[in-house]
Amino acid sequence: IQMTQSPSSMSVSLGDTVTITCRASQDVGIYVNWFQQKPGKSPRRMIYRATNLADGVPSRFSGSGSGSDYSLTISSLESEDVADYHCLQYDEYPLTFGSGTKLEIK
Amino acid sequence: QVQLKESGPGLVQPSQTLSLTCTVSGFSLTSNSVHWVRQPPGKGLEWVGAIWSGGSTDYNSALKSRLSISRDTSKSQVFLKMNSLQTEDTAIYFCTRSGTEIVMDAWGQGASVTVSS
């Protein structure tokens, strides 16, 4: 299953609402996670099963989607949210990640 | 708490074998699976393979012929071995935990592997 993630990079301002999308090449049945990765760090799970907030994740993060289309939204972007974001489908093996989205400050 | 830590050589010569160890704590390998994920410099994440709670394994088909994942439950360790290494295998290698209804909720800090002569 291919996960097409867009955009690959995004120039944002603090306080913006940001949406990142992943489109799967087939229905992945809400089995999608979103990860945040800061430079030099390991990924952190933010959203699981498409819409569920992982422990300790601020409520400004949300996930939506079904079938083959999924999105991660960050409301009122804060400086600590500037990072790379990756989607993952785990409906079928091999597991596949999107190509990543890099958020940068304008 | 749940912890994973990768260890292994930072430098491997081309055509040689990579051996990495993931040492876990705070959970049981007989109740959880451990996946390996790698990230080449400046690139995205790639699933490498997994060992399940029962001991069976799944591998990325692109790497399957060169890859072996095993474990020692008594030492809470998972091992990755990959042979015939090439420069394209240069990456940070992460181990990450999954369980029933849980996928990749905890990650190690990563082991940097450079393939170079």
Interface residues (C-beta under 8 A of the other chain):
Chain A: Y31 N33 F35 K41 S42 P43 R44 R45 Y48 R49 A54 H86 L88 Y90 Y93 P94 L95 T96 F97 G98 S99 G100
Chain B: H35 V37 G44 L45 E46 W47 D58 N60 S61 F94 T96 E101 I102 V103 M104 D105 W107 G108 Q109 G110
